[in-house]
Amino acid sequence: MTELAPGPDRPPWRARACARTPADEKVSLPRELERQKRALEQAYRDLARKVQTVEKRAKQLAKARAALQTACLKTRSLADLSHEIRTPMTAILGYVDLLGAPGTSEAERRKYLETIRRNGEHLLRVLDNVLDLSKIGAGKMPLERKACSPVQLMGGESSADAAAEDATPPAVDRDFVLRGRILLAEDTPDIQRLIAFYLRKAGAEVTEAQDGLRACELATEAAASGTPFDVILMDMQMPKLDGYGATARLRASGYRGSIVALTAHSTKGDRGRCLAVGCDGFVSKPIDRRTLLETVQRHAARAVAPPPPCLGGGAAARGCEPPS
């Protein structure tokens, strides 16, 4: 080993230790290479563990995503099923009430019974298909390839496709007096006739639309002519443009009139979605006559309630005290 000369900043032992010979270099190089090899191997193992962790998390995310998609599909399917059940139930319950209404003629009763029967058969087809779908899911039903529409899948011919005459004349409802113009946007004929009957019986003027596009056109035209509708009753599931899209379009155009949602989806989330797009109120199917009229009365600018019992005819004559 070659010794370096001592200096003022280099003690003799330090000078000797710093000197390296070629032989020393030959010995230390393999050691250094071995050290670097071990370091690379350790880095590779660490990287492999991280890759495994990432792959595991990716699989967990994929599984969670699939579960979420399945849950969303189930939720949507249940919502559609709710609509398919509640829509004919609205017609059945509504026309059952009309059967017992005073002054109903025999011809009207026959028409109401036919409407009830038609919607009952539609409801039965829906339930039959639900059972068939459950058998398919359990692998207990043979499948046959056949082209079909979503409506046919959920129950064959919808009650919306069934034709029936509308012949019930309007009368004054004893519980409500409505003074206003109502736009009824509803694509199911039986439900449209039933709701229109309720409204006209209470004294309202009703204009009907079969889809969201037509509802937007009628509402815009009425507002432009200076005779806006007092309330729009907006079914949220319609062809061409649904109630969500129609309401959002009207609000985006600056329409400020009252819009009440009609929907077979009755959860809090559905109500929130209706309000989020601009609806002012919410009525769920099956339609209850009193709830419907109370909602319309509350939102219509010109809808008025009947006078209290002690007003409009002489309080003393009816044995009640006048208001203070």
C-alpha positions as CSV (number, residue, x, y, z in Angstrom):
1,M,0.0,0.0,0.0
2,T,1.4,3.4,-0.9
3,E,1.5,5.8,1.9
4,L,0.7,9.5,1.4
5,A,2.9,12.1,2.9
6,P,1.6,13.6,6.2
7,G,0.5,17.2,6.0
8,P,-0.9,19.8,8.3
9,D,-4.5,18.6,7.6
10,R,-3.7,14.9,7.2
11,P,-2.4,12.9,10.2
12,P,-0.1,10.0,9.4
13,W,-2.7,7.3,10.1
14,R,-5.2,9.0,7.9
15,A,-2.7,9.3,5.0
16,R,-1.9,5.6,5.1
17,A,-5.7,4.6,5.2
18,C,-6.6,6.7,2.2
19,A,-4.1,5.1,-0.1
20,R,-5.6,2.2,-2.3
21,T,-3.7,-0.2,-4.6
22,P,-5.0,-1.9,-7.7
23,A,-5.3,-5.1,-5.7
24,D,-7.7,-3.3,-3.3
25,E,-9.8,-2.2,-6.2
26,K,-10.1,-5.8,-7.5
27,V,-11.3,-7.0,-4.1
28,S,-13.9,-4.2,-3.5
29,L,-15.5,-4.2,-7.0
30,P,-17.2,-7.6,-6.7
31,R,-18.4,-6.6,-3.3
32,E,-19.9,-3.5,-4.6
33,L,-21.5,-5.3,-7.5
34,E,-23.0,-7.9,-5.0
35,R,-24.3,-5.1,-2.9
36,Q,-26.0,-3.4,-5.8
37,K,-27.4,-6.7,-7.0
38,R,-29.0,-7.3,-3.6
39,A,-30.4,-3.8,-3.6
40,L,-31.9,-4.3,-7.0
41,E,-33.4,-7.7,-6.0
42,Q,-34.9,-6.1,-2.9
43,A,-36.3,-3.2,-5.0
44,Y,-37.8,-5.8,-7.4
45,R,-39.5,-7.6,-4.5
46,D,-40.9,-4.3,-3.2
47,L,-42.2,-3.4,-6.6
48,A,-43.7,-6.9,-7.0
49,R,-45.6,-6.5,-3.7
50,K,-46.8,-3.1,-4.8
51,V,-48.0,-4.5,-8.1
52,Q,-49.9,-7.2,-6.3
53,T,-51.5,-4.7,-4.0
54,V,-52.6,-2.5,-6.9
55,E,-54.0,-5.6,-8.7
56,K,-55.8,-6.7,-5.6
57,R,-57.3,-3.2,-5.2
58,A,-58.2,-3.1,-8.9
59,K,-60.1,-6.4,-8.5
60,Q,-61.9,-5.0,-5.4
61,L,-62.9,-1.9,-7.3
62,A,-64.1,-3.9,-10.3
63,K,-66.1,-6.1,-8.0
64,A,-67.6,-3.0,-6.2
65,R,-68.3,-1.4,-9.5
66,A,-70.1,-4.5,-10.7
67,A,-72.1,-4.7,-7.5
68,L,-73.1,-1.0,-7.8
69,Q,-74.2,-1.5,-11.4
70,T,-76.2,-4.5,-10.4
71,A,-77.8,-2.5,-7.6
72,C,-78.6,0.4,-10.0
73,L,-80.1,-2.0,-12.5
74,K,-82.3,-3.6,-9.8
75,T,-83.4,-0.2,-8.6
76,R,-84.3,0.9,-12.1
77,S,-86.1,-2.4,-12.7
78,L,-88.1,-2.0,-9.5
79,A,-88.9,1.6,-10.5
80,D,-90.2,0.5,-13.9
81,L,-92.1,-2.3,-12.3
82,S,-93.7,0.1,-9.8
83,H,-94.8,2.3,-12.8
84,E,-96.2,-0.7,-14.6
85,I,-98.2,-1.7,-11.5
86,R,-99.3,1.7,-10.2
87,T,-100.5,3.0,-13.6
88,P,-103.3,0.4,-14.1
89,M,-104.0,0.5,-10.4
90,T,-104.7,4.2,-10.8
91,A,-107.4,3.4,-13.4
92,I,-108.9,0.5,-11.4
93,L,-109.2,2.4,-8.2
94,G,-110.4,5.6,-9.8
95,Y,-113.1,4.0,-11.9
96,V,-114.2,1.9,-9.0
97,D,-114.9,5.1,-7.2
98,L,-116.8,6.5,-10.2
99,L,-119.1,3.4,-10.3
100,G,-120.6,4.5,-7.0
101,A,-120.9,8.1,-7.9
102,P,-124.5,9.5,-7.7
103,G,-126.2,10.0,-11.1
104,T,-124.0,7.6,-13.0
105,S,-125.9,6.1,-15.9
106,E,-126.0,2.4,-16.8
107,A,-124.1,3.2,-20.0
108,E,-121.4,5.0,-18.0
109,R,-121.2,2.1,-15.5
110,R,-120.6,-0.4,-18.4
111,K,-117.8,1.8,-19.7
112,Y,-116.2,2.1,-16.3
113,L,-116.4,-1.7,-15.8
114,E,-114.8,-2.3,-19.2
115,T,-111.9,0.1,-18.2
116,I,-111.5,-1.7,-14.9
117,R,-111.5,-5.1,-16.6
118,R,-109.0,-3.9,-19.3
119,N,-106.6,-2.5,-16.7
120,G,-107.0,-5.6,-14.4
121,E,-106.0,-7.8,-17.3
122,H,-103.0,-5.6,-18.0
123,L,-102.0,-5.8,-14.3
124,L,-102.4,-9.6,-14.4
125,R,-100.0,-9.8,-17.4
126,V,-97.5,-7.7,-15.6
127,L,-97.6,-10.0,-12.6
128,D,-97.4,-13.1,-14.8
129,N,-94.3,-11.7,-16.5
130,V,-92.7,-10.9,-13.1
131,L,-93.1,-14.5,-12.2
132,D,-91.7,-15.6,-15.5
133,L,-88.6,-13.4,-15.0
134,S,-88.1,-14.9,-11.5
135,K,-88.2,-18.4,-13.1
136,I,-85.6,-17.3,-15.7
137,G,-83.4,-15.9,-12.9
138,A,-83.6,-19.3,-11.1
139,G,-82.9,-21.2,-14.3
140,K,-86.3,-23.0,-14.2
141,M,-87.8,-21.7,-17.4
142,P,-86.8,-22.5,-21.0
143,L,-86.1,-19.4,-23.1
144,E,-87.3,-18.7,-26.6
145,R,-85.6,-16.1,-28.8
146,K,-88.2,-13.5,-29.9
147,A,-88.0,-9.8,-30.7
148,C,-90.1,-7.6,-28.4
149,S,-90.3,-4.1,-27.1
150,P,-89.8,-3.1,-23.4
151,V,-93.6,-2.6,-23.0
152,Q,-94.3,-6.0,-24.4
153,L,-91.7,-7.5,-22.0
154,M,-93.3,-5.9,-19.0
155,G,-96.8,-6.9,-19.8
156,G,-97.9,-7.1,-23.5
157,E,-100.2,-4.4,-24.7
158,S,-100.2,-1.5,-22.3
159,S,-103.4,0.1,-21.1
160,A,-102.1,3.2,-22.8
161,D,-102.7,1.4,-26.2
162,A,-106.3,0.5,-25.4
163,A,-108.9,2.7,-26.9
164,A,-112.1,3.7,-25.1
165,E,-114.6,6.5,-25.5
166,D,-114.8,9.5,-23.2
167,A,-118.4,10.5,-22.7
168,T,-118.8,11.6,-19.0
169,P,-120.1,15.2,-18.8
170,P,-118.5,17.5,-16.3
171,A,-120.4,18.4,-13.1
172,V,-119.6,20.4,-10.0
173,D,-117.7,18.5,-7.3
174,R,-119.3,19.0,-3.9
175,D,-115.9,19.1,-2.0
176,F,-113.9,21.4,-4.4
177,V,-114.5,24.3,-6.7
178,L,-111.7,25.0,-9.1
179,R,-111.6,28.1,-11.2
180,G,-108.6,27.8,-13.5
181,R,-107.1,26.4,-16.6
182,I,-105.2,23.1,-16.1
183,L,-102.8,21.5,-18.6
184,L,-102.8,17.7,-18.1
185,A,-99.8,16.0,-19.7
186,E,-100.5,12.2,-19.4
187,D,-99.9,9.6,-22.1
188,T,-102.1,6.8,-20.7
189,P,-105.6,7.3,-22.1
190,D,-107.5,5.7,-19.2
191,I,-105.5,7.8,-16.6
192,Q,-105.9,10.9,-18.7
193,R,-109.6,10.6,-18.9
194,L,-109.9,9.8,-15.2
195,I,-107.8,12.8,-14.0
196,A,-109.5,15.1,-16.5
197,F,-112.9,13.9,-15.2
198,Y,-111.9,14.7,-11.6
199,L,-110.7,18.2,-12.6
200,R,-113.7,19.0,-14.9
201,K,-116.1,17.8,-12.2
202,A,-114.6,20.3,-9.8
203,G,-115.1,23.0,-12.4
204,A,-111.7,23.4,-13.9
205,E,-111.0,23.9,-17.6
206,V,-108.7,21.1,-18.8
207,T,-106.4,20.9,-21.8
208,E,-104.7,17.6,-22.6
209,A,-101.3,16.6,-24.0
210,Q,-100.1,13.1,-24.7
211,D,-96.3,13.7,-24.4
212,G,-93.8,16.1,-23.0
213,L,-93.1,17.9,-26.3
214,R,-96.7,18.8,-26.8
215,A,-97.0,19.9,-23.2
216,C,-94.1,22.3,-23.7
217,E,-95.7,23.7,-26.9
218,L,-99.1,24.2,-25.3
219,A,-97.6,25.8,-22.2
220,T,-95.4,28.1,-24.2
221,E,-98.2,29.2,-26.5
222,A,-100.6,29.9,-23.7
223,A,-98.0,32.0,-21.8
224,A,-97.2,33.9,-25.0
225,S,-100.9,34.7,-25.6
226,G,-101.3,36.1,-22.1
227,T,-103.5,33.2,-20.9
228,P,-101.1,30.9,-19.1
229,F,-102.3,27.7,-17.4
230,D,-102.8,28.0,-13.7
231,V,-101.3,24.5,-13.1
232,I,-99.5,22.0,-15.3
233,L,-100.0,18.4,-14.2
234,M,-96.9,16.6,-15.6
235,D,-96.7,12.9,-15.9
236,M,-93.0,12.1,-15.5
237,Q,-92.9,9.1,-17.8
238,M,-94.1,10.0,-21.3
239,P,-92.9,9.3,-24.9
240,K,-90.9,11.7,-27.1
241,L,-90.0,13.9,-24.0
242,D,-90.6,12.7,-20.5
243,G,-91.8,14.9,-17.7
244,Y,-88.4,15.5,-16.3
245,G,-87.1,16.8,-19.6
246,A,-90.3,18.8,-20.3
247,T,-90.2,20.5,-16.9
248,A,-86.5,21.3,-17.2
249,R,-87.0,22.7,-20.7
250,L,-89.9,25.0,-19.5
251,R,-87.9,26.2,-16.6
252,A,-84.9,26.9,-18.8
253,S,-87.1,29.0,-21.1
254,G,-88.2,31.1,-18.1
255,Y,-91.6,29.5,-17.5
256,R,-92.6,30.4,-13.9
257,G,-96.1,28.8,-13.7
258,S,-96.9,25.9,-11.3
259,I,-95.9,22.4,-12.4
260,V,-97.0,19.4,-10.4
261,A,-95.4,16.0,-11.0
262,L,-97.6,12.9,-11.6
263,T,-95.5,9.8,-11.1
264,A,-95.8,6.1,-10.2
265,H,-92.4,6.4,-8.5
266,S,-93.1,7.4,-4.9
267,T,-89.9,7.3,-3.0
268,K,-88.2,10.3,-1.4
269,G,-85.5,10.1,-4.1
270,D,-88.1,10.3,-6.8
271,R,-89.8,13.3,-5.1
272,G,-86.4,15.0,-4.8
273,R,-85.6,14.4,-8.5
274,C,-89.0,15.9,-9.5
275,L,-88.4,19.0,-7.4
276,A,-84.8,19.3,-8.6
277,V,-85.9,19.7,-12.3
278,G,-88.3,22.4,-11.3
279,C,-91.6,20.8,-10.2
280,D,-93.5,22.7,-7.5
281,G,-95.5,19.7,-6.2
282,F,-95.8,15.9,-6.3
283,V,-98.7,13.5,-6.6
284,S,-98.0,9.8,-6.7
285,K,-100.0,7.1,-8.4
286,P,-102.5,5.5,-7.8
287,I,-104.1,8.9,-7.9
288,D,-106.3,9.8,-4.9
289,R,-109.0,12.2,-6.0
290,R,-108.9,14.4,-2.9
291,T,-105.1,14.5,-2.8
292,L,-105.1,15.5,-6.5
293,L,-107.7,18.3,-6.1
294,E,-106.1,19.6,-2.9
295,T,-102.7,19.8,-4.6
296,V,-104.2,21.5,-7.7
297,Q,-106.1,23.9,-5.5
298,R,-103.0,24.8,-3.5
299,H,-100.9,25.5,-6.6
300,A,-103.5,27.1,-8.9
301,A,-103.5,30.9,-8.7
302,R,-107.2,31.1,-9.4
303,A,-108.4,27.9,-7.7
304,V,-110.7,28.8,-4.9
305,A,-112.1,26.7,-2.0
306,P,-115.9,26.6,-1.3
307,P,-117.1,29.1,1.3
308,P,-117.0,28.1,4.9
309,P,-120.3,26.8,6.3
310,C,-121.0,30.0,8.2
311,L,-120.6,32.2,5.1
312,G,-122.6,32.8,1.9
313,G,-126.2,32.1,2.9
314,G,-126.9,33.4,6.4
315,A,-125.1,32.1,9.5
316,A,-128.2,32.4,11.7
317,A,-130.3,30.3,9.3
318,R,-127.9,27.4,9.8
319,G,-127.5,27.9,13.5
320,C,-123.8,28.8,13.6
321,E,-122.0,31.8,14.9
322,P,-120.7,34.4,12.4
323,P,-116.9,34.8,12.3
324,S,-115.4,37.3,14.7
